[in-house]
Amino acid sequence: MPPLSALDWIGLVVPFVVFFVMLIVYYVWEGRRERRLRREYEVENAE
């Protein structure tokens, strides 16, 4: 088995890095959406 070249390592690592960045963006986005919805329902229930 030939050793992995730098291009092979990039091909292995970049998809995982992209996946984790997208996962972090999703959690931040979802957290903001949830906070907004909680504020909306608190206002609706208070009235």
ModelCIF file with pLDDT and N, C-alpha, C, O atoms, coordinates in Angstrom:
data_MODEL
#
_entry.id   MODEL 
#
_entity.id                         1 
_entity.type                       polymer 
_entity.pdbx_number_of_molecules   1 
#
_entity_poly.entity_id                      1 
_entity_poly.type                           'polypeptide(L)' 
_entity_poly.nstd_linkage                   no 
_entity_poly.nstd_monomer                   no 
_entity_poly.pdbx_seq_one_letter_code       MPPLSALDWIGLVVPFVVFFVMLIVYYVWEGRRERRLRREYEVENAE 
_entity_poly.pdbx_seq_one_letter_code_can   MPPLSALDWIGLVVPFVVFFVMLIVYYVWEGRRERRLRREYEVENAE 
_entity_poly.pdbx_strand_id                 A 
#
loop_
_entity_poly_seq.entity_id 
_entity_poly_seq.num 
_entity_poly_seq.mon_id 
_entity_poly_seq.hetero 
1 1  MET n 
1 2  PRO n 
1 3  PRO n 
1 4  LEU n 
1 5  SER n 
1 6  ALA n 
1 7  LEU n 
1 8  ASP n 
1 9  TRP n 
1 10 ILE n 
1 11 GLY n 
1 12 LEU n 
1 13 VAL n 
1 14 VAL n 
1 15 PRO n 
1 16 PHE n 
1 17 VAL n 
1 18 VAL n 
1 19 PHE n 
1 20 PHE n 
1 21 VAL n 
1 22 MET n 
1 23 LEU n 
1 24 ILE n 
1 25 VAL n 
1 26 TYR n 
1 27 TYR n 
1 28 VAL n 
1 29 TRP n 
1 30 GLU n 
1 31 GLY n 
1 32 ARG n 
1 33 ARG n 
1 34 GLU n 
1 35 ARG n 
1 36 ARG n 
1 37 LEU n 
1 38 ARG n 
1 39 ARG n 
1 40 GLU n 
1 41 TYR n 
1 42 GLU n 
1 43 VAL n 
1 44 GLU n 
1 45 ASN n 
1 46 ALA n 
1 47 GLU n 
#
_struct_asym.id          A 
_struct_asym.entity_id   1 
#
loop_
_ma_qa_metric.id 
_ma_qa_metric.mode 
_ma_qa_metric.name 
_ma_qa_metric.software_group_id 
_ma_qa_metric.type 
1 global pLDDT . pLDDT 
2 local  pLDDT . pLDDT 
#
_ma_qa_metric_global.metric_id      1 
_ma_qa_metric_global.metric_value   93.13 
_ma_qa_metric_global.model_id       1 
_ma_qa_metric_global.ordinal_id     1 
#
loop_
_ma_qa_metric_local.label_asym_id 
_ma_qa_metric_local.label_comp_id 
_ma_qa_metric_local.label_seq_id 
_ma_qa_metric_local.metric_id 
_ma_qa_metric_local.metric_value 
_ma_qa_metric_local.model_id 
_ma_qa_metric_local.ordinal_id 
A MET 1  2 78.00 1 1  
A PRO 2  2 80.00 1 2  
A PRO 3  2 84.00 1 3  
A LEU 4  2 87.00 1 4  
A SER 5  2 93.00 1 5  
A ALA 6  2 92.00 1 6  
A LEU 7  2 92.00 1 7  
A ASP 8  2 92.00 1 8  
A TRP 9  2 92.00 1 9  
A ILE 10 2 94.00 1 10 
A GLY 11 2 94.00 1 11 
A LEU 12 2 93.00 1 12 
A VAL 13 2 96.00 1 13 
A VAL 14 2 96.00 1 14 
A PRO 15 2 97.00 1 15 
A PHE 16 2 97.00 1 16 
A VAL 17 2 97.00 1 17 
A VAL 18 2 98.00 1 18 
A PHE 19 2 98.00 1 19 
A PHE 20 2 98.00 1 20 
A VAL 21 2 98.00 1 21 
A MET 22 2 98.00 1 22 
A LEU 23 2 98.00 1 23 
A ILE 24 2 98.00 1 24 
A VAL 25 2 98.00 1 25 
A TYR 26 2 98.00 1 26 
A TYR 27 2 98.00 1 27 
A VAL 28 2 98.00 1 28 
A TRP 29 2 98.00 1 29 
A GLU 30 2 98.00 1 30 
A GLY 31 2 97.00 1 31 
A ARG 32 2 97.00 1 32 
A ARG 33 2 97.00 1 33 
A GLU 34 2 97.00 1 34 
A ARG 35 2 96.00 1 35 
A ARG 36 2 96.00 1 36 
A LEU 37 2 96.00 1 37 
A ARG 38 2 95.00 1 38 
A ARG 39 2 95.00 1 39 
A GLU 40 2 93.00 1 40 
A TYR 41 2 93.00 1 41 
A GLU 42 2 91.00 1 42 
A VAL 43 2 86.00 1 43 
A GLU 44 2 84.00 1 44 
A ASN 45 2 84.00 1 45 
A ALA 46 2 82.00 1 46 
A GLU 47 2 70.00 1 47 
#
loop_
_atom_site.group_PDB 
_atom_site.id 
_atom_site.type_symbol 
_atom_site.label_atom_id 
_atom_site.label_alt_id 
_atom_site.label_comp_id 
_atom_site.label_asym_id 
_atom_site.label_entity_id 
_atom_site.label_seq_id 
_atom_site.pdbx_PDB_ins_code 
_atom_site.Cartn_x 
_atom_site.Cartn_y 
_atom_site.Cartn_z 
_atom_site.occupancy 
_atom_site.B_iso_or_equiv 
_atom_site.pdbx_formal_charge 
_atom_site.auth_seq_id 
_atom_site.auth_comp_id 
_atom_site.auth_asym_id 
_atom_site.auth_atom_id 
_atom_site.pdbx_PDB_model_num 
ATOM 1   N N  . MET A 1 1  ? 0.843   -1.178 0.000  1.00 78.00 ? 1  MET A N  1 
ATOM 2   C CA . MET A 1 1  ? 0.000   0.000  0.000  1.00 78.00 ? 1  MET A CA 1 
ATOM 3   C C  . MET A 1 1  ? 0.887   1.238  0.000  1.00 78.00 ? 1  MET A C  1 
ATOM 4   O O  . MET A 1 1  ? 1.736   1.397  0.877  1.00 78.00 ? 1  MET A O  1 
ATOM 5   N N  . PRO A 1 2  ? 0.691   2.119  -0.985 1.00 80.00 ? 2  PRO A N  1 
ATOM 6   C CA . PRO A 1 2  ? 1.538   3.327  -1.041 1.00 80.00 ? 2  PRO A CA 1 
ATOM 7   C C  . PRO A 1 2  ? 1.162   4.310  0.070  1.00 80.00 ? 2  PRO A C  1 
ATOM 8   O O  . PRO A 1 2  ? 0.010   4.359  0.501  1.00 80.00 ? 2  PRO A O  1 
ATOM 9   N N  . PRO A 1 3  ? 2.135   5.082  0.523  1.00 84.00 ? 3  PRO A N  1 
ATOM 10  C CA . PRO A 1 3  ? 1.836   6.071  1.572  1.00 84.00 ? 3  PRO A CA 1 
ATOM 11  C C  . PRO A 1 3  ? 0.895   7.159  1.033  1.00 84.00 ? 3  PRO A C  1 
ATOM 12  O O  . PRO A 1 3  ? 0.859   7.431  -0.167 1.00 84.00 ? 3  PRO A O  1 
ATOM 13  N N  . LEU A 1 4  ? 0.152   7.760  1.929  1.00 87.00 ? 4  LEU A N  1 
ATOM 14  C CA . LEU A 1 4  ? -0.781  8.805  1.525  1.00 87.00 ? 4  LEU A CA 1 
ATOM 15  C C  . LEU A 1 4  ? -0.048  10.096 1.235  1.00 87.00 ? 4  LEU A C  1 
ATOM 16  O O  . LEU A 1 4  ? 0.834   10.501 1.992  1.00 87.00 ? 4  LEU A O  1 
ATOM 17  N N  . SER A 1 5  ? -0.404  10.733 0.154  1.00 93.00 ? 5  SER A N  1 
ATOM 18  C CA . SER A 1 5  ? 0.207   12.020 -0.176 1.00 93.00 ? 5  SER A CA 1 
ATOM 19  C C  . SER A 1 5  ? -0.537  13.142 0.554  1.00 93.00 ? 5  SER A C  1 
ATOM 20  O O  . SER A 1 5  ? -1.569  12.917 1.186  1.00 93.00 ? 5  SER A O  1 
ATOM 21  N N  . ALA A 1 6  ? 0.005   14.337 0.451  1.00 92.00 ? 6  ALA A N  1 
ATOM 22  C CA . ALA A 1 6  ? -0.628  15.489 1.098  1.00 92.00 ? 6  ALA A CA 1 
ATOM 23  C C  . ALA A 1 6  ? -2.018  15.722 0.530  1.00 92.00 ? 6  ALA A C  1 
ATOM 24  O O  . ALA A 1 6  ? -2.935  16.090 1.265  1.00 92.00 ? 6  ALA A O  1 
ATOM 25  N N  . LEU A 1 7  ? -2.182  15.516 -0.750 1.00 92.00 ? 7  LEU A N  1 
ATOM 26  C CA . LEU A 1 7  ? -3.496  15.698 -1.386 1.00 92.00 ? 7  LEU A CA 1 
ATOM 27  C C  . LEU A 1 7  ? -4.503  14.673 -0.846 1.00 92.00 ? 7  LEU A C  1 
ATOM 28  O O  . LEU A 1 7  ? -5.676  14.991 -0.653 1.00 92.00 ? 7  LEU A O  1 
ATOM 29  N N  . ASP A 1 8  ? -4.038  13.454 -0.609 1.00 92.00 ? 8  ASP A N  1 
ATOM 30  C CA . ASP A 1 8  ? -4.924  12.443 -0.026 1.00 92.00 ? 8  ASP A CA 1 
ATOM 31  C C  . ASP A 1 8  ? -5.364  12.841 1.385  1.00 92.00 ? 8  ASP A C  1 
ATOM 32  O O  . ASP A 1 8  ? -6.532  12.678 1.740  1.00 92.00 ? 8  ASP A O  1 
ATOM 33  N N  . TRP A 1 9  ? -4.428  13.364 2.190  1.00 92.00 ? 9  TRP A N  1 
ATOM 34  C CA . TRP A 1 9  ? -4.774  13.808 3.548  1.00 92.00 ? 9  TRP A CA 1 
ATOM 35  C C  . TRP A 1 9  ? -5.778  14.941 3.513  1.00 92.00 ? 9  TRP A C  1 
ATOM 36  O O  . TRP A 1 9  ? -6.710  14.986 4.316  1.00 92.00 ? 9  TRP A O  1 
ATOM 37  N N  . ILE A 1 10 ? -5.581  15.859 2.574  1.00 94.00 ? 10 ILE A N  1 
ATOM 38  C CA . ILE A 1 10 ? -6.538  16.969 2.445  1.00 94.00 ? 10 ILE A CA 1 
ATOM 39  C C  . ILE A 1 10 ? -7.905  16.427 2.058  1.00 94.00 ? 10 ILE A C  1 
ATOM 40  O O  . ILE A 1 10 ? -8.926  16.874 2.582  1.00 94.00 ? 10 ILE A O  1 
ATOM 41  N N  . GLY A 1 11 ? -7.926  15.472 1.147  1.00 94.00 ? 11 GLY A N  1 
ATOM 42  C CA . GLY A 1 11 ? -9.194  14.862 0.752  1.00 94.00 ? 11 GLY A CA 1 
ATOM 43  C C  . GLY A 1 11 ? -9.870  14.125 1.882  1.00 94.00 ? 11 GLY A C  1 
ATOM 44  O O  . GLY A 1 11 ? -11.095 14.006 1.888  1.00 94.00 ? 11 GLY A O  1 
ATOM 45  N N  . LEU A 1 12 ? -9.110  13.624 2.839  1.00 93.00 ? 12 LEU A N  1 
ATOM 46  C CA . LEU A 1 12 ? -9.685  12.936 3.994  1.00 93.00 ? 12 LEU A CA 1 
ATOM 47  C C  . LEU A 1 12 ? -10.150 13.896 5.070  1.00 93.00 ? 12 LEU A C  1 
ATOM 48  O O  . LEU A 1 12 ? -11.193 13.681 5.689  1.00 93.00 ? 12 LEU A O  1 
ATOM 49  N N  . VAL A 1 13 ? -9.391  14.946 5.298  1.00 96.00 ? 13 VAL A N  1 
ATOM 50  C CA . VAL A 1 13 ? -9.651  15.833 6.441  1.00 96.00 ? 13 VAL A CA 1 
ATOM 51  C C  . VAL A 1 13 ? -10.681 16.910 6.113  1.00 96.00 ? 13 VAL A C  1 
ATOM 52  O O  . VAL A 1 13 ? -11.532 17.213 6.950  1.00 96.00 ? 13 VAL A O  1 
ATOM 53  N N  . VAL A 1 14 ? -10.626 17.489 4.931  1.00 96.00 ? 14 VAL A N  1 
ATOM 54  C CA . VAL A 1 14 ? -11.498 18.620 4.583  1.00 96.00 ? 14 VAL A CA 1 
ATOM 55  C C  . VAL A 1 14 ? -12.987 18.276 4.703  1.00 96.00 ? 14 VAL A C  1 
ATOM 56  O O  . VAL A 1 14 ? -13.735 19.089 5.245  1.00 96.00 ? 14 VAL A O  1 
ATOM 57  N N  . PRO A 1 15 ? -13.452 17.131 4.234  1.00 97.00 ? 15 PRO A N  1 
ATOM 58  C CA . PRO A 1 15 ? -14.889 16.846 4.412  1.00 97.00 ? 15 PRO A CA 1 
ATOM 59  C C  . PRO A 1 15 ? -15.310 16.792 5.877  1.00 97.00 ? 15 PRO A C  1 
ATOM 60  O O  . PRO A 1 15 ? -16.403 17.247 6.212  1.00 97.00 ? 15 PRO A O  1 
ATOM 61  N N  . PHE A 1 16 ? -14.470 16.249 6.761  1.00 97.00 ? 16 PHE A N  1 
ATOM 62  C CA . PHE A 1 16 ? -14.813 16.222 8.180  1.00 97.00 ? 16 PHE A CA 1 
ATOM 63  C C  . PHE A 1 16 ? -14.828 17.628 8.766  1.00 97.00 ? 16 PHE A C  1 
ATOM 64  O O  . PHE A 1 16 ? -15.706 17.957 9.565  1.00 97.00 ? 16 PHE A O  1 
ATOM 65  N N  . VAL A 1 17 ? -13.876 18.451 8.382  1.00 97.00 ? 17 VAL A N  1 
ATOM 66  C CA . VAL A 1 17 ? -13.841 19.826 8.885  1.00 97.00 ? 17 VAL A CA 1 
ATOM 67  C C  . VAL A 1 17 ? -15.084 20.581 8.409  1.00 97.00 ? 17 VAL A C  1 
ATOM 68  O O  . VAL A 1 17 ? -15.705 21.307 9.186  1.00 97.00 ? 17 VAL A O  1 
ATOM 69  N N  . VAL A 1 18 ? -15.442 20.415 7.154  1.00 98.00 ? 18 VAL A N  1 
ATOM 70  C CA . VAL A 1 18 ? -16.642 21.078 6.621  1.00 98.00 ? 18 VAL A CA 1 
ATOM 71  C C  . VAL A 1 18 ? -17.878 20.591 7.371  1.00 98.00 ? 18 VAL A C  1 
ATOM 72  O O  . VAL A 1 18 ? -18.750 21.387 7.718  1.00 98.00 ? 18 VAL A O  1 
ATOM 73  N N  . PHE A 1 19 ? -17.953 19.295 7.618  1.00 98.00 ? 19 PHE A N  1 
ATOM 74  C CA . PHE A 1 19 ? -19.090 18.737 8.351  1.00 98.00 ? 19 PHE A CA 1 
ATOM 75  C C  . PHE A 1 19 ? -19.196 19.344 9.745  1.00 98.00 ? 19 PHE A C  1 
ATOM 76  O O  . PHE A 1 19 ? -20.283 19.753 10.153 1.00 98.00 ? 19 PHE A O  1 
ATOM 77  N N  . PHE A 1 20 ? -18.091 19.411 10.482 1.00 98.00 ? 20 PHE A N  1 
ATOM 78  C CA . PHE A 1 20 ? -18.148 19.943 11.842 1.00 98.00 ? 20 PHE A CA 1 
ATOM 79  C C  . PHE A 1 20 ? -18.457 21.425 11.860 1.00 98.00 ? 20 PHE A C  1 
ATOM 80  O O  . PHE A 1 20 ? -19.163 21.892 12.753 1.00 98.00 ? 20 PHE A O  1 
ATOM 81  N N  . VAL A 1 21 ? -17.948 22.174 10.900 1.00 98.00 ? 21 VAL A N  1 
ATOM 82  C CA . VAL A 1 21 ? -18.273 23.607 10.838 1.00 98.00 ? 21 VAL A CA 1 
ATOM 83  C C  . VAL A 1 21 ? -19.762 23.782 10.567 1.00 98.00 ? 21 VAL A C  1 
ATOM 84  O O  . VAL A 1 21 ? -20.413 24.620 11.193 1.00 98.00 ? 21 VAL A O  1 
ATOM 85  N N  . MET A 1 22 ? -20.308 22.993 9.634  1.00 98.00 ? 22 MET A N  1 
ATOM 86  C CA . MET A 1 22 ? -21.733 23.086 9.344  1.00 98.00 ? 22 MET A CA 1 
ATOM 87  C C  . MET A 1 22 ? -22.565 22.674 10.555 1.00 98.00 ? 22 MET A C  1 
ATOM 88  O O  . MET A 1 22 ? -23.624 23.251 10.798 1.00 98.00 ? 22 MET A O  1 
ATOM 89  N N  . LEU A 1 23 ? -22.104 21.694 11.312 1.00 98.00 ? 23 LEU A N  1 
ATOM 90  C CA . LEU A 1 23 ? -22.807 21.267 12.521 1.00 98.00 ? 23 LEU A CA 1 
ATOM 91  C C  . LEU A 1 23 ? -22.822 22.378 13.566 1.00 98.00 ? 23 LEU A C  1 
ATOM 92  O O  . LEU A 1 23 ? -23.852 22.619 14.196 1.00 98.00 ? 23 LEU A O  1 
ATOM 93  N N  . ILE A 1 24 ? -21.709 23.046 13.752 1.00 98.00 ? 24 ILE A N  1 
ATOM 94  C CA . ILE A 1 24 ? -21.638 24.152 14.714 1.00 98.00 ? 24 ILE A CA 1 
ATOM 95  C C  . ILE A 1 24 ? -22.551 25.287 14.281 1.00 98.00 ? 24 ILE A C  1 
ATOM 96  O O  . ILE A 1 24 ? -23.270 25.854 15.104 1.00 98.00 ? 24 ILE A O  1 
ATOM 97  N N  . VAL A 1 25 ? -22.530 25.626 12.991 1.00 98.00 ? 25 VAL A N  1 
ATOM 98  C CA . VAL A 1 25 ? -23.408 26.686 12.481 1.00 98.00 ? 25 VAL A CA 1 
ATOM 99  C C  . VAL A 1 25 ? -24.867 26.312 12.711 1.00 98.00 ? 25 VAL A C  1 
ATOM 100 O O  . VAL A 1 25 ? -25.671 27.165 13.087 1.00 98.00 ? 25 VAL A O  1 
ATOM 101 N N  . TYR A 1 26 ? -25.214 25.057 12.492 1.00 98.00 ? 26 TYR A N  1 
ATOM 102 C CA . TYR A 1 26 ? -26.588 24.609 12.695 1.00 98.00 ? 26 TYR A CA 1 
ATOM 103 C C  . TYR A 1 26 ? -27.000 24.768 14.159 1.00 98.00 ? 26 TYR A C  1 
ATOM 104 O O  . TYR A 1 26 ? -28.088 25.271 14.440 1.00 98.00 ? 26 TYR A O  1 
ATOM 105 N N  . TYR A 1 27 ? -26.145 24.347 15.093 1.00 98.00 ? 27 TYR A N  1 
ATOM 106 C CA . TYR A 1 27 ? -26.504 24.446 16.505 1.00 98.00 ? 27 TYR A CA 1 
ATOM 107 C C  . TYR A 1 27 ? -26.636 25.897 16.948 1.00 98.00 ? 27 TYR A C  1 
ATOM 108 O O  . TYR A 1 27 ? -27.532 26.219 17.729 1.00 98.00 ? 27 TYR A O  1 
ATOM 109 N N  . VAL A 1 28 ? -25.774 26.769 16.473 1.00 98.00 ? 28 VAL A N  1 
ATOM 110 C CA . VAL A 1 28 ? -25.889 28.190 16.821 1.00 98.00 ? 28 VAL A CA 1 
ATOM 111 C C  . VAL A 1 28 ? -27.178 28.759 16.248 1.00 98.00 ? 28 VAL A C  1 
ATOM 112 O O  . VAL A 1 28 ? -27.904 29.472 16.942 1.00 98.00 ? 28 VAL A O  1 
ATOM 113 N N  . TRP A 1 29 ? -27.468 28.453 14.996 1.00 98.00 ? 29 TRP A N  1 
ATOM 114 C CA . TRP A 1 29 ? -28.677 28.942 14.341 1.00 98.00 ? 29 TRP A CA 1 
ATOM 115 C C  . TRP A 1 29 ? -29.931 28.409 15.050 1.00 98.00 ? 29 TRP A C  1 
ATOM 116 O O  . TRP A 1 29 ? -30.875 29.160 15.298 1.00 98.00 ? 29 TRP A O  1 
ATOM 117 N N  . GLU A 1 30 ? -29.932 27.127 15.367 1.00 98.00 ? 30 GLU A N  1 
ATOM 118 C CA . GLU A 1 30 ? -31.078 26.522 16.024 1.00 98.00 ? 30 GLU A CA 1 
ATOM 119 C C  . GLU A 1 30 ? -31.263 27.092 17.428 1.00 98.00 ? 30 GLU A C  1 
ATOM 120 O O  . GLU A 1 30 ? -32.398 27.285 17.863 1.00 98.00 ? 30 GLU A O  1 
ATOM 121 N N  . GLY A 1 31 ? -30.188 27.360 18.137 1.00 97.00 ? 31 GLY A N  1 
ATOM 122 C CA . GLY A 1 31 ? -30.284 27.949 19.466 1.00 97.00 ? 31 GLY A CA 1 
ATOM 123 C C  . GLY A 1 31 ? -30.900 29.331 19.416 1.00 97.00 ? 31 GLY A C  1 
ATOM 124 O O  . GLY A 1 31 ? -31.727 29.673 20.260 1.00 97.00 ? 31 GLY A O  1 
ATOM 125 N N  . ARG A 1 32 ? -30.509 30.126 18.440 1.00 97.00 ? 32 ARG A N  1 
ATOM 126 C CA . ARG A 1 32 ? -31.114 31.457 18.293 1.00 97.00 ? 32 ARG A CA 1 
ATOM 127 C C  . ARG A 1 32 ? -32.592 31.353 17.968 1.00 97.00 ? 32 ARG A C  1 
ATOM 128 O O  . ARG A 1 32 ? -33.400 32.114 18.500 1.00 97.00 ? 32 ARG A O  1 
ATOM 129 N N  . ARG A 1 33 ? -32.953 30.414 17.097 1.00 97.00 ? 33 ARG A N  1 
ATOM 130 C CA . ARG A 1 33 ? -34.364 30.233 16.734 1.00 97.00 ? 33 ARG A CA 1 
ATOM 131 C C  . ARG A 1 33 ? -35.179 29.810 17.950 1.00 97.00 ? 33 ARG A C  1 
ATOM 132 O O  . ARG A 1 33 ? -36.291 30.297 18.157 1.00 97.00 ? 33 ARG A O  1 
ATOM 133 N N  . GLU A 1 34 ? -34.630 28.908 18.750 1.00 97.00 ? 34 GLU A N  1 
ATOM 134 C CA . GLU A 1 34 ? -35.346 28.451 19.931 1.00 97.00 ? 34 GLU A CA 1 
ATOM 135 C C  . GLU A 1 34 ? -35.532 29.589 20.929 1.00 97.00 ? 34 GLU A C  1 
ATOM 136 O O  . GLU A 1 34 ? -36.609 29.719 21.512 1.00 97.00 ? 34 GLU A O  1 
ATOM 137 N N  . ARG A 1 35 ? -34.504 30.417 21.141 1.00 96.00 ? 35 ARG A N  1 
ATOM 138 C CA . ARG A 1 35 ? -34.638 31.555 22.052 1.00 96.00 ? 35 ARG A CA 1 
ATOM 139 C C  . ARG A 1 35 ? -35.728 32.511 21.566 1.00 96.00 ? 35 ARG A C  1 
ATOM 140 O O  . ARG A 1 35 ? -36.522 33.013 22.362 1.00 96.00 ? 35 ARG A O  1 
ATOM 141 N N  . ARG A 1 36 ? -35.760 32.758 20.248 1.00 96.00 ? 36 ARG A N  1 
ATOM 142 C CA . ARG A 1 36 ? -36.775 33.646 19.685 1.00 96.00 ? 36 ARG A CA 1 
ATOM 143 C C  . ARG A 1 36 ? -38.175 33.070 19.898 1.00 96.00 ? 36 ARG A C  1 
ATOM 144 O O  . ARG A 1 36 ? -39.093 33.796 20.279 1.00 96.00 ? 36 ARG A O  1 
ATOM 145 N N  . LEU A 1 37 ? -38.343 31.762 19.652 1.00 96.00 ? 37 LEU A N  1 
ATOM 146 C CA . LEU A 1 37 ? -39.644 31.136 19.844 1.00 96.00 ? 37 LEU A CA 1 
ATOM 147 C C  . LEU A 1 37 ? -40.063 31.167 21.311 1.00 96.00 ? 37 LEU A C  1 
ATOM 148 O O  . LEU A 1 37 ? -41.235 31.393 21.614 1.00 96.00 ? 37 LEU A O  1 
ATOM 149 N N  . ARG A 1 38 ? -39.121 30.943 22.221 1.00 95.00 ? 38 ARG A N  1 
ATOM 150 C CA . ARG A 1 38 ? -39.464 30.997 23.650 1.00 95.00 ? 38 ARG A CA 1 
ATOM 151 C C  . ARG A 1 38 ? -39.942 32.379 24.037 1.00 95.00 ? 38 ARG A C  1 
ATOM 152 O O  . ARG A 1 38 ? -40.913 32.512 24.782 1.00 95.00 ? 38 ARG A O  1 
ATOM 153 N N  . ARG A 1 39 ? -39.271 33.421 23.540 1.00 95.00 ? 39 ARG A N  1 
ATOM 154 C CA . ARG A 1 39 ? -39.701 34.792 23.836 1.00 95.00 ? 39 ARG A CA 1 
ATOM 155 C C  . ARG A 1 39 ? -41.096 35.045 23.273 1.00 95.00 ? 39 ARG A C  1 
ATOM 156 O O  . ARG A 1 39 ? -41.926 35.665 23.937 1.00 95.00 ? 39 ARG A O  1 
ATOM 157 N N  . GLU A 1 40 ? -41.364 34.571 22.051 1.00 93.00 ? 40 GLU A N  1 
ATOM 158 C CA . GLU A 1 40 ? -42.693 34.765 21.450 1.00 93.00 ? 40 GLU A CA 1 
ATOM 159 C C  . GLU A 1 40 ? -43.775 34.091 22.278 1.00 93.00 ? 40 GLU A C  1 
ATOM 160 O O  . GLU A 1 40 ? -44.823 34.688 22.527 1.00 93.00 ? 40 GLU A O  1 
ATOM 161 N N  . TYR A 1 41 ? -43.538 32.851 22.709 1.00 93.00 ? 41 TYR A N  1 
ATOM 162 C CA . TYR A 1 41 ? -44.553 32.132 23.472 1.00 93.00 ? 41 TYR A CA 1 
ATOM 163 C C  . TYR A 1 41 ? -44.712 32.707 24.871 1.00 93.00 ? 41 TYR A C  1 
ATOM 164 O O  . TYR A 1 41 ? -45.811 32.675 25.423 1.00 93.00 ? 41 TYR A O  1 
ATOM 165 N N  . GLU A 1 42 ? -43.631 33.235 25.461 1.00 91.00 ? 42 GLU A N  1 
ATOM 166 C CA . GLU A 1 42 ? -43.752 33.881 26.756 1.00 91.00 ? 42 GLU A CA 1 
ATOM 167 C C  . GLU A 1 42 ? -44.648 35.102 26.654 1.00 91.00 ? 42 GLU A C  1 
ATOM 168 O O  . GLU A 1 42 ? -45.474 35.345 27.533 1.00 91.00 ? 42 GLU A O  1 
ATOM 169 N N  . VAL A 1 43 ? -44.488 35.870 25.587 1.00 86.00 ? 43 VAL A N  1 
ATOM 170 C CA . VAL A 1 43 ? -45.317 37.063 25.383 1.00 86.00 ? 43 VAL A CA 1 
ATOM 171 C C  . VAL A 1 43 ? -46.760 36.645 25.149 1.00 86.00 ? 43 VAL A C  1 
ATOM 172 O O  . VAL A 1 43 ? -47.675 37.261 25.697 1.00 86.00 ? 43 VAL A O  1 
ATOM 173 N N  . GLU A 1 44 ? -46.985 35.603 24.339 1.00 84.00 ? 44 GLU A N  1 
ATOM 174 C CA . GLU A 1 44 ? -48.356 35.149 24.071 1.00 84.00 ? 44 GLU A CA 1 
ATOM 175 C C  . GLU A 1 44 ? -49.027 34.625 25.328 1.00 84.00 ? 44 GLU A C  1 
ATOM 176 O O  . GLU A 1 44 ? -50.210 34.889 25.545 1.00 84.00 ? 44 GLU A O  1 
ATOM 177 N N  . ASN A 1 45 ? -48.303 33.890 26.161 1.00 84.00 ? 45 ASN A N  1 
ATOM 178 C CA . ASN A 1 45 ? -48.886 33.320 27.377 1.00 84.00 ? 45 ASN A CA 1 
ATOM 179 C C  . ASN A 1 45 ? -49.097 34.377 28.454 1.00 84.00 ? 45 ASN A C  1 
ATOM 180 O O  . ASN A 1 45 ? -49.971 34.222 29.307 1.00 84.00 ? 45 ASN A O  1 
ATOM 181 N N  . ALA A 1 46 ? -48.319 35.435 28.426 1.00 82.00 ? 46 ALA A N  1 
ATOM 182 C CA . ALA A 1 46 ? -48.458 36.493 29.420 1.00 82.00 ? 46 ALA A CA 1 
ATOM 183 C C  . ALA A 1 46 ? -49.702 37.320 29.168 1.00 82.00 ? 46 ALA A C  1 
ATOM 184 O O  . ALA A 1 46 ? -50.264 37.900 30.097 1.00 82.00 ? 46 ALA A O  1 
ATOM 185 N N  . GLU A 1 47 ? -50.135 37.377 27.923 1.00 70.00 ? 47 GLU A N  1 
ATOM 186 C CA . GLU A 1 47 ? -51.312 38.203 27.590 1.00 70.00 ? 47 GLU A CA 1 
ATOM 187 C C  . GLU A 1 47 ? -52.602 37.520 27.950 1.00 70.00 ? 47 GLU A C  1 
ATOM 188 O O  . GLU A 1 47 ? -53.678 38.079 27.735 1.00 70.00 ? 47 GLU A O  1 
#
